[in-house]
Amino acid sequence: MFFINSLLFTKVLLLLLLLLLLLLLLLLLLVVVVVLVAANFDKFIKKSFASVSLKNVIRNRFILLDCLI
């Protein structure tokens, strides 16, 4: 009887360990996906607003003012 309980306990323990490992793997995958999305989002923002920098806007305003005067 003790052997059967021990075997059952071992199976449950291995199942819990496997579940924990799967959960950690899923968490790692989630972290990798978040990091990749954040890196690509940063590149996307830099590409989108590269042409509309504050220096260019100020320079264009002054050129426009010089033309008007």
mmCIF file as gemmi writes it, N, C-alpha and C atoms, coordinates in Angstrom:
data_model
loop_
_atom_site.group_PDB
_atom_site.id
_atom_site.type_symbol
_atom_site.label_atom_id
_atom_site.label_alt_id
_atom_site.label_comp_id
_atom_site.label_asym_id
_atom_site.label_entity_id
_atom_site.label_seq_id
_atom_site.pdbx_PDB_ins_code
_atom_site.Cartn_x
_atom_site.Cartn_y
_atom_site.Cartn_z
_atom_site.occupancy
_atom_site.B_iso_or_equiv
_atom_site.pdbx_formal_charge
_atom_site.auth_seq_id
_atom_site.auth_asym_id
_atom_site.pdbx_PDB_model_num
ATOM 1 N N . MET Axp A 1 ? 0.829 -1.21 0 1 0 ? 1 A 1
ATOM 2 C CA . MET Axp A 1 ? 0 0 0 1 0 ? 1 A 1
ATOM 3 C C . MET Axp A 1 ? 0.866 1.264 0 1 0 ? 1 A 1
ATOM 4 N N . PHE Axp A 2 ? 1.916 1.21 0.803 1 0 ? 2 A 1
ATOM 5 C CA . PHE Axp A 2 ? 2.812 2.368 0.877 1 0 ? 2 A 1
ATOM 6 C C . PHE Axp A 2 ? 3.497 2.609 -0.47 1 0 ? 2 A 1
ATOM 7 N N . PHE Axp A 3 ? 3.827 1.522 -1.163 1 0 ? 3 A 1
ATOM 8 C CA . PHE Axp A 3 ? 4.493 1.625 -2.464 1 0 ? 3 A 1
ATOM 9 C C . PHE Axp A 3 ? 3.587 2.299 -3.495 1 0 ? 3 A 1
ATOM 10 N N . ILE Axp A 4 ? 2.294 1.963 -3.477 1 0 ? 4 A 1
ATOM 11 C CA . ILE Axp A 4 ? 1.336 2.554 -4.417 1 0 ? 4 A 1
ATOM 12 C C . ILE Axp A 4 ? 1.175 4.046 -4.127 1 0 ? 4 A 1
ATOM 13 N N . ASN Axp A 5 ? 1.084 4.403 -2.853 1 0 ? 5 A 1
ATOM 14 C CA . ASN Axp A 5 ? 0.97 5.82 -2.491 1 0 ? 5 A 1
ATOM 15 C C . ASN Axp A 5 ? 2.236 6.582 -2.879 1 0 ? 5 A 1
ATOM 16 N N . SER Axp A 6 ? 3.375 5.945 -2.687 1 0 ? 6 A 1
ATOM 17 C CA . SER Axp A 6 ? 4.643 6.57 -3.04 1 0 ? 6 A 1
ATOM 18 C C . SER Axp A 6 ? 4.732 6.786 -4.55 1 0 ? 6 A 1
ATOM 19 N N . LEU Axp A 7 ? 4.297 5.797 -5.308 1 0 ? 7 A 1
ATOM 20 C CA . LEU Axp A 7 ? 4.306 5.905 -6.762 1 0 ? 7 A 1
ATOM 21 C C . LEU Axp A 7 ? 3.367 7.01 -7.232 1 0 ? 7 A 1
ATOM 22 N N . LEU Axp A 8 ? 2.192 7.082 -6.622 1 0 ? 8 A 1
ATOM 23 C CA . LEU Axp A 8 ? 1.228 8.125 -6.96 1 0 ? 8 A 1
ATOM 24 C C . LEU Axp A 8 ? 1.778 9.506 -6.609 1 0 ? 8 A 1
ATOM 25 N N . PHE Axp A 9 ? 2.404 9.603 -5.446 1 0 ? 9 A 1
ATOM 26 C CA . PHE Axp A 9 ? 3.007 10.867 -5.012 1 0 ? 9 A 1
ATOM 27 C C . PHE Axp A 9 ? 4.108 11.298 -5.982 1 0 ? 9 A 1
ATOM 28 N N . THR Axp A 10 ? 4.902 10.338 -6.438 1 0 ? 10 A 1
ATOM 29 C CA . THR Axp A 10 ? 5.975 10.638 -7.391 1 0 ? 10 A 1
ATOM 30 C C . THR Axp A 10 ? 5.401 11.122 -8.72 1 0 ? 10 A 1
ATOM 31 N N . LYS Axp A 11 ? 4.35 10.462 -9.175 1 0 ? 11 A 1
ATOM 32 C CA . LYS Axp A 11 ? 3.718 10.886 -10.431 1 0 ? 11 A 1
ATOM 33 C C . LYS Axp A 11 ? 3.143 12.296 -10.309 1 0 ? 11 A 1
ATOM 34 N N . VAL Axp A 12 ? 2.483 12.575 -9.195 1 0 ? 12 A 1
ATOM 35 C CA . VAL Axp A 12 ? 1.911 13.908 -8.983 1 0 ? 12 A 1
ATOM 36 C C . VAL Axp A 12 ? 3.014 14.948 -8.894 1 0 ? 12 A 1
ATOM 37 N N . LEU Axp A 13 ? 4.094 14.605 -8.209 1 0 ? 13 A 1
ATOM 38 C CA . LEU Axp A 13 ? 5.22 15.528 -8.081 1 0 ? 13 A 1
ATOM 39 C C . LEU Axp A 13 ? 5.853 15.81 -9.444 1 0 ? 13 A 1
ATOM 40 N N . LEU Axp A 14 ? 6.039 14.774 -10.254 1 0 ? 14 A 1
ATOM 41 C CA . LEU Axp A 14 ? 6.589 14.965 -11.595 1 0 ? 14 A 1
ATOM 42 C C . LEU Axp A 14 ? 5.657 15.786 -12.479 1 0 ? 14 A 1
ATOM 43 N N . LEU Axp A 15 ? 4.366 15.555 -12.343 1 0 ? 15 A 1
ATOM 44 C CA . LEU Axp A 15 ? 3.39 16.317 -13.111 1 0 ? 15 A 1
ATOM 45 C C . LEU Axp A 15 ? 3.419 17.796 -12.72 1 0 ? 15 A 1
ATOM 46 N N . LEU Axp A 16 ? 3.511 18.059 -11.421 1 0 ? 16 A 1
ATOM 47 C CA . LEU Axp A 16 ? 3.603 19.448 -10.959 1 0 ? 16 A 1
ATOM 48 C C . LEU Axp A 16 ? 4.897 20.105 -11.424 1 0 ? 16 A 1
ATOM 49 N N . LEU Axp A 17 ? 5.975 19.351 -11.4 1 0 ? 17 A 1
ATOM 50 C CA . LEU Axp A 17 ? 7.255 19.871 -11.871 1 0 ? 17 A 1
ATOM 51 C C . LEU Axp A 17 ? 7.204 20.187 -13.366 1 0 ? 17 A 1
ATOM 52 N N . LEU Axp A 18 ? 6.585 19.308 -14.126 1 0 ? 18 A 1
ATOM 53 C CA . LEU Axp A 18 ? 6.42 19.53 -15.561 1 0 ? 18 A 1
ATOM 54 C C . LEU Axp A 18 ? 5.541 20.75 -15.833 1 0 ? 18 A 1
ATOM 55 N N . LEU Axp A 19 ? 4.497 20.896 -15.057 1 0 ? 19 A 1
ATOM 56 C CA . LEU Axp A 19 ? 3.612 22.047 -15.191 1 0 ? 19 A 1
ATOM 57 C C . LEU Axp A 19 ? 4.342 23.346 -14.867 1 0 ? 19 A 1
ATOM 58 N N . LEU Axp A 20 ? 5.169 23.315 -13.829 1 0 ? 20 A 1
ATOM 59 C CA . LEU Axp A 20 ? 5.957 24.483 -13.455 1 0 ? 20 A 1
ATOM 60 C C . LEU Axp A 20 ? 6.958 24.834 -14.552 1 0 ? 20 A 1
ATOM 61 N N . LEU Axp A 21 ? 7.581 23.822 -15.119 1 0 ? 21 A 1
ATOM 62 C CA . LEU Axp A 21 ? 8.528 24.04 -16.21 1 0 ? 21 A 1
ATOM 63 C C . LEU Axp A 21 ? 7.837 24.638 -17.433 1 0 ? 21 A 1
ATOM 64 N N . LEU Axp A 22 ? 6.662 24.135 -17.744 1 0 ? 22 A 1
ATOM 65 C CA . LEU Axp A 22 ? 5.882 24.661 -18.86 1 0 ? 22 A 1
ATOM 66 C C . LEU Axp A 22 ? 5.48 26.116 -18.617 1 0 ? 22 A 1
ATOM 67 N N . LEU Axp A 23 ? 5.113 26.414 -17.392 1 0 ? 23 A 1
ATOM 68 C CA . LEU Axp A 23 ? 4.742 27.782 -17.027 1 0 ? 23 A 1
ATOM 69 C C . LEU Axp A 23 ? 5.931 28.727 -17.154 1 0 ? 23 A 1
ATOM 70 N N . LEU Axp A 24 ? 7.099 28.276 -16.714 1 0 ? 24 A 1
ATOM 71 C CA . LEU Axp A 24 ? 8.304 29.099 -16.841 1 0 ? 24 A 1
ATOM 72 C C . LEU Axp A 24 ? 8.676 29.315 -18.307 1 0 ? 24 A 1
ATOM 73 N N . LEU Axp A 25 ? 8.516 28.29 -19.116 1 0 ? 25 A 1
ATOM 74 C CA . LEU Axp A 25 ? 8.793 28.407 -20.546 1 0 ? 25 A 1
ATOM 75 C C . LEU Axp A 25 ? 7.836 29.398 -21.209 1 0 ? 25 A 1
ATOM 76 N N . LEU Axp A 26 ? 6.59 29.345 -20.818 1 0 ? 26 A 1
ATOM 77 C CA . LEU Axp A 26 ? 5.59 30.274 -21.34 1 0 ? 26 A 1
ATOM 78 C C . LEU Axp A 26 ? 5.91 31.708 -20.928 1 0 ? 26 A 1
ATOM 79 N N . LEU Axp A 27 ? 6.347 31.886 -19.688 1 0 ? 27 A 1
ATOM 80 C CA . LEU Axp A 27 ? 6.727 33.208 -19.193 1 0 ? 27 A 1
ATOM 81 C C . LEU Axp A 27 ? 7.934 33.745 -19.954 1 0 ? 27 A 1
ATOM 82 N N . LEU Axp A 28 ? 8.901 32.878 -20.211 1 0 ? 28 A 1
ATOM 83 C CA . LEU Axp A 28 ? 10.079 33.278 -20.98 1 0 ? 28 A 1
ATOM 84 C C . LEU Axp A 28 ? 9.694 33.685 -22.399 1 0 ? 28 A 1
ATOM 85 N N . LEU Axp A 29 ? 8.801 32.931 -23.007 1 0 ? 29 A 1
ATOM 86 C CA . LEU Axp A 29 ? 8.319 33.256 -24.348 1 0 ? 29 A 1
ATOM 87 C C . LEU Axp A 29 ? 7.599 34.603 -24.355 1 0 ? 29 A 1
ATOM 88 N N . LEU Axp A 30 ? 6.807 34.853 -23.333 1 0 ? 30 A 1
ATOM 89 C CA . LEU Axp A 30 ? 6.1 36.125 -23.223 1 0 ? 30 A 1
ATOM 90 C C . LEU Axp A 30 ? 7.075 37.289 -23.091 1 0 ? 30 A 1
ATOM 91 N N . VAL Axp A 31 ? 8.12 37.103 -22.287 1 0 ? 31 A 1
ATOM 92 C CA . VAL Axp A 31 ? 9.13 38.154 -22.117 1 0 ? 31 A 1
ATOM 93 C C . VAL Axp A 31 ? 9.85 38.424 -23.433 1 0 ? 31 A 1
ATOM 94 N N . VAL Axp A 32 ? 10.199 37.371 -24.161 1 0 ? 32 A 1
ATOM 95 C CA . VAL Axp A 32 ? 10.882 37.538 -25.452 1 0 ? 32 A 1
ATOM 96 C C . VAL Axp A 32 ? 9.991 38.278 -26.442 1 0 ? 32 A 1
ATOM 97 N N . VAL Axp A 33 ? 8.719 37.914 -26.491 1 0 ? 33 A 1
ATOM 98 C CA . VAL Axp A 33 ? 7.781 38.583 -27.404 1 0 ? 33 A 1
ATOM 99 C C . VAL Axp A 33 ? 7.631 40.054 -27.041 1 0 ? 33 A 1
ATOM 100 N N . VAL Axp A 34 ? 7.516 40.358 -25.751 1 0 ? 34 A 1
ATOM 101 C CA . VAL Axp A 34 ? 7.371 41.756 -25.318 1 0 ? 34 A 1
ATOM 102 C C . VAL Axp A 34 ? 8.618 42.557 -25.666 1 0 ? 34 A 1
ATOM 103 N N . VAL Axp A 35 ? 9.797 41.974 -25.459 1 0 ? 35 A 1
ATOM 104 C CA . VAL Axp A 35 ? 11.043 42.685 -25.782 1 0 ? 35 A 1
ATOM 105 C C . VAL Axp A 35 ? 11.15 42.935 -27.286 1 0 ? 35 A 1
ATOM 106 N N . LEU Axp A 36 ? 10.811 41.939 -28.1 1 0 ? 36 A 1
ATOM 107 C CA . LEU Axp A 36 ? 10.876 42.114 -29.556 1 0 ? 36 A 1
ATOM 108 C C . LEU Axp A 36 ? 9.879 43.154 -30.047 1 0 ? 36 A 1
ATOM 109 N N . VAL Axp A 37 ? 8.675 43.127 -29.498 1 0 ? 37 A 1
ATOM 110 C CA . VAL Axp A 37 ? 7.664 44.115 -29.891 1 0 ? 37 A 1
ATOM 111 C C . VAL Axp A 37 ? 8.106 45.51 -29.48 1 0 ? 37 A 1
ATOM 112 N N . ALA Axp A 38 ? 8.678 45.643 -28.283 1 0 ? 38 A 1
ATOM 113 C CA . ALA Axp A 38 ? 9.143 46.953 -27.819 1 0 ? 38 A 1
ATOM 114 C C . ALA Axp A 38 ? 10.28 47.469 -28.698 1 0 ? 38 A 1
ATOM 115 N N . ALA Axp A 39 ? 11.197 46.602 -29.087 1 0 ? 39 A 1
ATOM 116 C CA . ALA Axp A 39 ? 12.315 47.021 -29.937 1 0 ? 39 A 1
ATOM 117 C C . ALA Axp A 39 ? 11.815 47.454 -31.312 1 0 ? 39 A 1
ATOM 118 N N . ASN Axp A 40 ? 10.909 46.699 -31.892 1 0 ? 40 A 1
ATOM 119 C CA . ASN Axp A 40 ? 10.375 47.064 -33.206 1 0 ? 40 A 1
ATOM 120 C C . ASN Axp A 40 ? 9.526 48.322 -33.13 1 0 ? 40 A 1
ATOM 121 N N . PHE Axp A 41 ? 8.797 48.503 -32.023 1 0 ? 41 A 1
ATOM 122 C CA . PHE Axp A 41 ? 7.983 49.703 -31.86 1 0 ? 41 A 1
ATOM 123 C C . PHE Axp A 41 ? 8.866 50.933 -31.763 1 0 ? 41 A 1
ATOM 124 N N . ASP Axp A 42 ? 10.006 50.793 -31.06 1 0 ? 42 A 1
ATOM 125 C CA . ASP Axp A 42 ? 10.949 51.902 -30.942 1 0 ? 42 A 1
ATOM 126 C C . ASP Axp A 42 ? 11.515 52.271 -32.313 1 0 ? 42 A 1
ATOM 127 N N . LYS Axp A 43 ? 11.868 51.27 -33.114 1 0 ? 43 A 1
ATOM 128 C CA . LYS Axp A 43 ? 12.366 51.535 -34.467 1 0 ? 43 A 1
ATOM 129 C C . LYS Axp A 43 ? 11.292 52.185 -35.328 1 0 ? 43 A 1
ATOM 130 N N . PHE Axp A 44 ? 10.058 51.718 -35.184 1 0 ? 44 A 1
ATOM 131 C CA . PHE Axp A 44 ? 8.949 52.275 -35.956 1 0 ? 44 A 1
ATOM 132 C C . PHE Axp A 44 ? 8.732 53.744 -35.605 1 0 ? 44 A 1
ATOM 133 N N . ILE Axp A 45 ? 8.78 54.069 -34.302 1 0 ? 45 A 1
ATOM 134 C CA . ILE Axp A 45 ? 8.607 55.459 -33.872 1 0 ? 45 A 1
ATOM 135 C C . ILE Axp A 45 ? 9.74 56.325 -34.413 1 0 ? 45 A 1
ATOM 136 N N . LYS Axp A 46 ? 10.976 55.82 -34.351 1 0 ? 46 A 1
ATOM 137 C CA . LYS Axp A 46 ? 12.109 56.606 -34.851 1 0 ? 46 A 1
ATOM 138 C C . LYS Axp A 46 ? 11.994 56.844 -36.351 1 0 ? 46 A 1
ATOM 139 N N . LYS Axp A 47 ? 11.555 55.829 -37.111 1 0 ? 47 A 1
ATOM 140 C CA . LYS Axp A 47 ? 11.401 55.999 -38.555 1 0 ? 47 A 1
ATOM 141 C C . LYS Axp A 47 ? 10.268 56.965 -38.881 1 0 ? 47 A 1
ATOM 142 N N . SER Axp A 48 ? 9.192 56.899 -38.116 1 0 ? 48 A 1
ATOM 143 C CA . SER Axp A 48 ? 8.031 57.731 -38.411 1 0 ? 48 A 1
ATOM 144 C C . SER Axp A 48 ? 8.31 59.2 -38.157 1 0 ? 48 A 1
ATOM 145 N N . PHE Axp A 49 ? 9.026 59.492 -37.06 1 0 ? 49 A 1
ATOM 146 C CA . PHE Axp A 49 ? 9.232 60.883 -36.679 1 0 ? 49 A 1
ATOM 147 C C . PHE Axp A 49 ? 10.626 61.39 -37.003 1 0 ? 49 A 1
ATOM 148 N N . ALA Axp A 50 ? 11.388 60.642 -37.818 1 0 ? 50 A 1
ATOM 149 C CA . ALA Axp A 50 ? 12.742 61.084 -38.161 1 0 ? 50 A 1
ATOM 150 C C . ALA Axp A 50 ? 12.695 62.33 -39.032 1 0 ? 50 A 1
ATOM 151 N N . SER Axp A 51 ? 11.744 62.388 -39.951 1 0 ? 51 A 1
ATOM 152 C CA . SER Axp A 51 ? 11.673 63.537 -40.856 1 0 ? 51 A 1
ATOM 153 C C . SER Axp A 51 ? 11.035 64.746 -40.185 1 0 ? 51 A 1
ATOM 154 N N . VAL Axp A 52 ? 10.271 64.512 -39.131 1 0 ? 52 A 1
ATOM 155 C CA . VAL Axp A 52 ? 9.578 65.613 -38.46 1 0 ? 52 A 1
ATOM 156 C C . VAL Axp A 52 ? 10.295 65.921 -37.151 1 0 ? 52 A 1
ATOM 157 N N . SER Axp A 53 ? 11.586 66.212 -37.227 1 0 ? 53 A 1
ATOM 158 C CA . SER Axp A 53 ? 12.301 66.573 -36.012 1 0 ? 53 A 1
ATOM 159 C C . SER Axp A 53 ? 12.053 68.049 -35.71 1 0 ? 53 A 1
ATOM 160 N N . LEU Axp A 54 ? 12.283 68.414 -34.478 1 0 ? 54 A 1
ATOM 161 C CA . LEU Axp A 54 ? 12.02 69.791 -34.034 1 0 ? 54 A 1
ATOM 162 C C . LEU Axp A 54 ? 12.94 70.78 -34.748 1 0 ? 54 A 1
ATOM 163 N N . LYS Axp A 55 ? 14.184 70.368 -34.998 1 0 ? 55 A 1
ATOM 164 C CA . LYS Axp A 55 ? 15.125 71.245 -35.711 1 0 ? 55 A 1
ATOM 165 C C . LYS Axp A 55 ? 14.604 71.588 -37.102 1 0 ? 55 A 1
ATOM 166 N N . ASN Axp A 56 ? 14.115 70.592 -37.81 1 0 ? 56 A 1
ATOM 167 C CA . ASN Axp A 56 ? 13.606 70.83 -39.168 1 0 ? 56 A 1
ATOM 168 C C . ASN Axp A 56 ? 12.398 71.751 -39.147 1 0 ? 56 A 1
ATOM 169 N N . VAL Axp A 57 ? 11.525 71.555 -38.164 1 0 ? 57 A 1
ATOM 170 C CA . VAL Axp A 57 ? 10.336 72.411 -38.072 1 0 ? 57 A 1
ATOM 171 C C . VAL Axp A 57 ? 10.743 73.852 -37.813 1 0 ? 57 A 1
ATOM 172 N N . ILE Axp A 58 ? 11.668 74.08 -36.866 1 0 ? 58 A 1
ATOM 173 C CA . ILE Axp A 58 ? 12.112 75.448 -36.548 1 0 ? 58 A 1
ATOM 174 C C . ILE Axp A 58 ? 12.838 76.062 -37.741 1 0 ? 58 A 1
ATOM 175 N N . ARG Axp A 59 ? 13.691 75.276 -38.398 1 0 ? 59 A 1
ATOM 176 C CA . ARG Axp A 59 ? 14.431 75.777 -39.561 1 0 ? 59 A 1
ATOM 177 C C . ARG Axp A 59 ? 13.463 76.172 -40.68 1 0 ? 59 A 1
ATOM 178 N N . ASN Axp A 60 ? 12.448 75.359 -40.921 1 0 ? 60 A 1
ATOM 179 C CA . ASN Axp A 60 ? 11.472 75.671 -41.966 1 0 ? 60 A 1
ATOM 180 C C . ASN Axp A 60 ? 10.678 76.922 -41.628 1 0 ? 60 A 1
ATOM 181 N N . ARG Axp A 61 ? 10.362 77.108 -40.36 1 0 ? 61 A 1
ATOM 182 C CA . ARG Axp A 61 ? 9.64 78.331 -39.967 1 0 ? 61 A 1
ATOM 183 C C . ARG Axp A 61 ? 10.488 79.573 -40.222 1 0 ? 61 A 1
ATOM 184 N N . PHE Axp A 62 ? 11.794 79.505 -39.863 1 0 ? 62 A 1
ATOM 185 C CA . PHE Axp A 62 ? 12.658 80.664 -40.073 1 0 ? 62 A 1
ATOM 186 C C . PHE Axp A 62 ? 12.864 80.94 -41.559 1 0 ? 62 A 1
ATOM 187 N N . ILE Axp A 63 ? 12.966 79.903 -42.361 1 0 ? 63 A 1
ATOM 188 C CA . ILE Axp A 63 ? 13.098 80.092 -43.818 1 0 ? 63 A 1
ATOM 189 C C . ILE Axp A 63 ? 11.833 80.753 -44.362 1 0 ? 63 A 1
ATOM 190 N N . LEU Axp A 64 ? 10.689 80.324 -43.875 1 0 ? 64 A 1
ATOM 191 C CA . LEU Axp A 64 ? 9.423 80.913 -44.3 1 0 ? 64 A 1
ATOM 192 C C . LEU Axp A 64 ? 9.34 82.381 -43.878 1 0 ? 64 A 1
ATOM 193 N N . LEU Axp A 65 ? 9.798 82.683 -42.647 1 0 ? 65 A 1
ATOM 194 C CA . LEU Axp A 65 ? 9.796 84.079 -42.186 1 0 ? 65 A 1
ATOM 195 C C . LEU Axp A 65 ? 10.742 84.938 -43.019 1 0 ? 65 A 1
ATOM 196 N N . ASP Axp A 66 ? 11.915 84.398 -43.372 1 0 ? 66 A 1
ATOM 197 C CA . ASP Axp A 66 ? 12.859 85.15 -44.209 1 0 ? 66 A 1
ATOM 198 C C . ASP Axp A 66 ? 12.263 85.443 -45.582 1 0 ? 66 A 1
ATOM 199 N N . CYS Axp A 67 ? 11.522 84.494 -46.117 1 0 ? 67 A 1
ATOM 200 C CA . CYS Axp A 67 ? 10.903 84.709 -47.425 1 0 ? 67 A 1
ATOM 201 C C . CYS Axp A 67 ? 9.813 85.776 -47.345 1 0 ? 67 A 1
ATOM 202 N N . LEU Axp A 68 ? 9.092 85.815 -46.231 1 0 ? 68 A 1
ATOM 203 C CA . LEU Axp A 68 ? 8.021 86.801 -46.089 1 0 ? 68 A 1
ATOM 204 C C . LEU Axp A 68 ? 8.564 88.21 -45.901 1 0 ? 68 A 1
ATOM 205 N N . ILE Axp A 69 ? 9.721 88.335 -45.262 1 0 ? 69 A 1
ATOM 206 C CA . ILE Axp A 69 ? 10.318 89.662 -45.014 1 0 ? 69 A 1
ATOM 207 C C . ILE Axp A 69 ? 11.127 90.055 -46.209 1 0 ? 69 A 1
